[in-house]
Amino acid sequence: MTPDVIVKQTSIFAQNYFDMSRNERSSGSRGDRSSGKSSGRQGGGERTKSHARGNAPVNRNEKDPKNMSRGNAPLKKKQGAAKEDGIRLNKYIANSGVCSRRDADIYIAAGSVTVNGQVITEMGHKVQLKDEVKFDGRRINPEKPEYILLNKPKGFFVTGSLENKNRTVMDLIAGASKSKLDPVGKLETQSTGLLLFTNDGRLAKNLANPKNGIRQIYHIELDKDLAYDDLQKIKEGVKLEDGTAKVTEVSYVENKPKREVGIEIKSTKSHIVQRIFKSLGYEIVKLDRVVYGGLTKKDLTRGHWRVLSKQEVINLTNI
């Protein structure tokens, strides 16, 4: 079998995903308004009708003047409003899904819980939502889990920096949630593509675990054409300083120069893709993550975000 035949057989998977990249560059849309999903720099969704009374007349009861207005009747408290004095620590732990309140009391007494770095053993201790509560060294969150997918543009830091006027990915999802969301994994500042954010610590830890592995596909442009022999070396596994880097698939991108390559990998090791090509004498000019754990960039314009569907969350938790 000739190299050209092999290239045609292995490049189809990459071309299907990379078509999205070209469509996304040519699209003039700034968000997905037709899908019904929330998306955009400041969030999407249709505007709902106002339910304010506006200038509508107040219904009056002539027989009972007292009913003409609310008068001095006390305002009803909103259900679910947080109390100023905080929430009991055992309830905070139970709401995070770690265990029941009764079991939480046992763990608290055993010194397994810290609040803002201090071990708390006092029963009935109250905390605020802004406090950092850790259970067995892992931060927990009593808020509803949220999952946001961003199509990261070039030039934005993931971890933050004093340089570049703090242009970080957090600025791009500022309107996505009131909860504190953290990125799962990393993307280089000059890299682009899919980046997941969540306040679900368990899922984030599971996805970042090297033992589990998560399917990722990258569209890569190198500083020079990739030799066929080097393509085969990558398929067979490249030896790096921390072990052999194994890939699921690698191929040239169909109908593109040989410097454009698609690579599918499950490893979550730091800079693994860059190190693979650097070990063979290549530098990556562009790196775009087009698939992450079954999630794709379809209908997600560069620089915009969307909320994951329930099924997408289930799929990620089953990895």
N, C-alpha and C positions, 0 to 999 in steps of 0.2 A: 504494500500500500504506500503510495507516494505521500510526501508531506502535504501537498496541496489538498489531497483528498481528506486527510486527517483534519486539516484546518477547517474545511467545510463542514465536517461532521461535528466538530466541537465548538464552533463559533456561534451556532444558532441560539443557544441559551443566552449568550451575552448580548447579541444583537437585539433580541426582543426587549430586554430591559433598557438598553442604551437608546432605543428609539424614543423612550420617554424623555431622556435628557435633551434630545434635539427638539422634541415637541415643546418642552418646557422653555427652551430658549426662544422659540419662535412665538410662544403664546403671549398675547397682549393682556390676558386676564390677570388680575391681581388677587384672585381667590376663586374658590369653587362655590358659586352661588346656587348651582343647580342640583348639587348632591344632597342638600339638606343638612350637611354636617357643618359644625362650627369650624371656621378656618379664617386665617388672615393675620396680619400683623397685630391687630388689636382685637381679633376674634371676629367670627362671621355670624351668620344667622339672620333671619328676617326680623324686621322691627315689629313688635307687637302693638296692638291697639292700646291706647291709653284708657285707663279705667278711672281717671280722675273726674270729680264732679264738674270741675270747671265753673261755668257761670249758670249751671242749671239751678232752678229755684228750689228752695228747701221746702219739703212737705210740712205743712203746719196743721196742727190740730186745734181748731178754734175753741173747742170745749175745754181743752187743757193747755193753757199757755205755757206750762212748764215743759211741754214736749216740743216747743217750737225750736229748741236748740239743745245741745248737750249740757249747756250751762256749766256748773262747777262739778259735774260728775267726774269721778276719777278715771283717768285713762287706763285701759286694760293693757297689761304687760304683754308683749309679743311672746308667743310660745317659742321656746328654745333659746331665748335670749340668755347670753352668758352672764352669770352673776359676777358682781365686782370683786367678791372675795375669792373667786376661782373655783376650781373643781377638785374634788377629793382625789388623792393620788391613786387609790385603788380603782376608782371609776375610770380615771384617765388610762390606766393600764388595761382595764377590761375593754374599754372602747377601742383600743388599738388592736384588739384581737389576740393578745398574747395569752390570756387566761381569764378565768372568772374573777369577780371581786374577792370572793372568799380566798381563792388561791393567791391573789395579788397581795392580800394582807400577810400571808405566810412568807412570800418572797420579800416583802418590804421589811418584815421583822428579821429576816435572815441577812439583810444588808445587800440584797441583789439589785437595788434600785438607787440611782443617783439623780439628783436634780441640780442642774447647773454645776456639775462637778462634785457635789457633796453627797455623801451617803445619807439617805433618809430612812430611819427606822421607826419614826413616830407614826402611830395610827391616827388617821384623820387629817394628816398633813394635806394642805391644799396648794395647788399649782395653777399657773396661768398657761394659756395656750402658747405664749411666747417663750416659756421656759424650755430648756433642753433636758428632757427626761430620757434616761438610758436604762435599759433592762439587760443585765448581764453584759454591759459594755456596748450594747447596740441601741442606737437612738430609735425611739418609738414615736408614733404619731396617732392621735385619736381622731384625726380628721378623715373625711371620706377620701378613699384613694382616687387619684386623678392621673390620667395618662395622656400626654401630649406628644405628638410627633412633629418635628420641625425639619424642613428642608433647608439645611444650613447653607448660607452663602459664603463666599470667600472673604477672608479678612476679619472674621469675628472670633474672639477668644472664647474658649469653652470654660477654662478655669479662672479667667479674669486676669487683668494686668493693669498697672498704672500707665502703661504706654497706650498710645492710640486712643486716648480719652475714654478708656474703659468701654470700648465697643465689644460687648460680650453677647453671647447667645441669650443671656437672660433678658437683655433689652428687647429682643425679638419676640419673646413670649410674655412680656410684661402684662398684657391684658388677658392672658389665657386662664389665670386662676388667682384666687386670693390666697391660696395655700402656698407654702414654700416648696417649690419643685426643684429637683436636682437632676442634672443630666446623667444618663446611664452610659458609662464608658466615655471615650474621648474621641475627638476629631481634631487634627492639626488646624491651626489658625488659617492656613492657606488651603485646607481641604474643604470639600463641599459634600452635601448629601444628607442622608437621614440621621437624625439624632433624637433619641427618646428621652423624655422628661417625666418624672413621677415623684410622688411623695410616698410611694409604696416601697418601704425599705426592704422587705422580704424579696419582692420581685427583682429589684435592682441588684441585690446581692446574688440572687440566683443567676441572673443573666450575665453578671460579671465573673462568675465562677469559671475558671479555665476548664474544670473537669466536665462541666455541662456542655460547653461549646454552643455557639449560636450562629446560624447560617447568615453569612454576609457576602454580598457580591459587590465588587468594586470595578469601576471603569477607570482605567489608568492610561495616562499618556506619558511615555518615556522621553528622555532626551535624545534617543536614537532608536533605530529599528531593533526589535528583539530577535536575536538569531534563533533559528529553529532548534539548534542543539541546546540552547539555554532554556527554551520553552519546555523541552523534554526533561531537562534537569529539574525544573520547578515541579513538573508533574510527578517526578520520582521522589522528590523531597530534597530540600536544600539544607545542608548542615550549617547551623548557626551556633553562636557561643553558648546558648542555653538549650541546645538540642536540635533535632531535625524538624524543620518547618514543613508540615504536610498540608497540601491544599486538596480541596474536593475536585476542582476543575480549573483549568486555565486555557485560554485560547486567544488567538488574534480576533479582533472585532471585524466582522464580515464587511467587505467593501470599504475598508479603511486602511490607512498605512500600517505597516507592521510595528510601528511604535505605539499603536493603540491596542491595549490588551484588556481582556476581561478575566477576573480571577474570583473564584468562589472559595471561601475559607471559613472555618469554624473557630479558629483560635482567637482568643481575646488578649493574647500577649501584647505588651506595649510595642508599638511601631512595627508590628510583625510584617506587614506588607512592604513597608519601606526597606526593612532589613533584608528581606528576601532578594529584592532586585539590586540593592546596593552590594550584596555579597557577590553578585555576578557582574558588577561593573556598570550598573545603570542607575540613573537618578530619575526620580519621579517628578515630572513637570506639573501634572494635574492628577488629583485623586478624588473620585466622586463615589460615595457609597450609595448605590442604587437599590439595594435590598438589605433589610435588617430583620432577621427572624420571621420572614414571611411578609413583612410590611414593605410596601413599595412607594415610589414617588408619584404614582399615577394620580393625576388631578391635584397635585400639590406643587404649586409654583415656588420657585426659589425664594427664600426669605419668609415664607408663610408657614403656618402650623395648622394642625387639625386635631380634634379629639378622637382617640381610638374608640372603635365600636366595642360592644360587650364581647362579641365573638373574637375580635382581635386580642383582647385582654386574656380571654380564656386560652387562646392558642399560645400566647407567650408564657402563661403560667404552667403550661404542659410541657415546656421545653426542658 
